[in-house]
């Protein structure tokens, strides 16, 4: 018999884990894998101009690096969610860490554009296995009420990885060169592989999940279909789609060239602005996590407010009269972009209460597809428009508004149904919690 509220006791796999110091230690190993994956993912953002020179490619070909990496990442999200639900966190994280480490090393040694593309694809495959695994690890080691804050803290460490790219990788690249920088950074990947293999555990003792039965022929289809049918899952995906991509596109590839080539800033000043985006993300992530943990009703207003502010500042920068935008406007744009990552994390908090534990990985994978699909589309659009317009960044960057408009329409369409079903489930769980059988 289940315990009150459908929360079973230890040993059942459905109880709420206690958290504590050991949980923090185990979860930190998973987060360290994600941290390194983000360093590798975003290292191209500070090396875009160097990559164009090294492989002698134009803007469209340069954007293909990031597009392919994100295409692999997005395409892997649902399969990775299914793998995490079936195999557990440790195995998936270990495989992912090996793949992105080999990919980073391959990128360092690549003699040609084609080889470098293959290396980024491999890196994207390994990177795809990290974040969903970390979310699953947090849900297995910490109480459910900590979910929003734990997810934001995980994202914060991802932003810290981005910070390493914008500061350390950029300096090393121009100090010791391409091969030494990328090959040297691959050592961090080898370290986290060892940590995962030796010390990571999927769950606390006494909180083992129920044994997984042999999946039938329709297991994968059923997992995906049931997750997708939930309005909360779809709302989470469109939230992630609409909020994440402006900052991702700016940090991953096009921010540095825009600030240097279009705005006339020095490489150091441009790097400082990218660093500002990351620092603001770290602060805003903690704030959003605390607010949502206390006030779930704040989720949609935070999402729509972030999207609106991003669109406003993006437009103000592009339409500003004169050849270049003033520094105060560029700084304000970067501050607002810093809220995009934390806002995208709210998508997972829409999907989490809409799905049972055995579908959390699959649902998270569906949500995560959103932002990376939008990022991939925008990266390609900007590259094509830059080539077509002779390097007109204002025209190319305007493509952002199309995807934002699409996402806002979907969020407004789904938010009512998702909120109603979430309230009904909450009421049902409370009724079960107070029911005492005769």
ABEGO torsion letter per residue (X at the ends): XBBBGGBBBBGAGABBBAEEAAAAAAAAAAAAAAAAAAAAAAAAAAAAAAAAAAAGBBAAAAAAAAAAAAAAAAAAAAAAAAAAAAAEAAAAAAAAAAAAAAAAAAAAABABAAAAAAAAAAAAAAAAAAAAAAAAAAAAABBAAAAAAAAAAAAAAAAAAAAAAAAAAAAAAAAAEAAAAAAAAAAAAAAAAAAAAAABBABBBGABBBBBBBBBAAAAAAAAAAAAABAAAAAAAAAAAAAAAAAAAAAAAAAAAAAAAAAGBBAAAAAAAAAAAAAAAAAAAAAAAAAAAABAAAAAAAAAAAAAAAAAAAAAAAABBEABBBAAAAAAAAAAAAAAAAAAAAAAAAAAAABBAAAAAAAAAAAAAAAAAAAAAAAAAAAAAAAAAGGBAAAAAAAAAAAAAAAAAAAAAAAAAAAAAAAAAAAAAAAAAABBBX
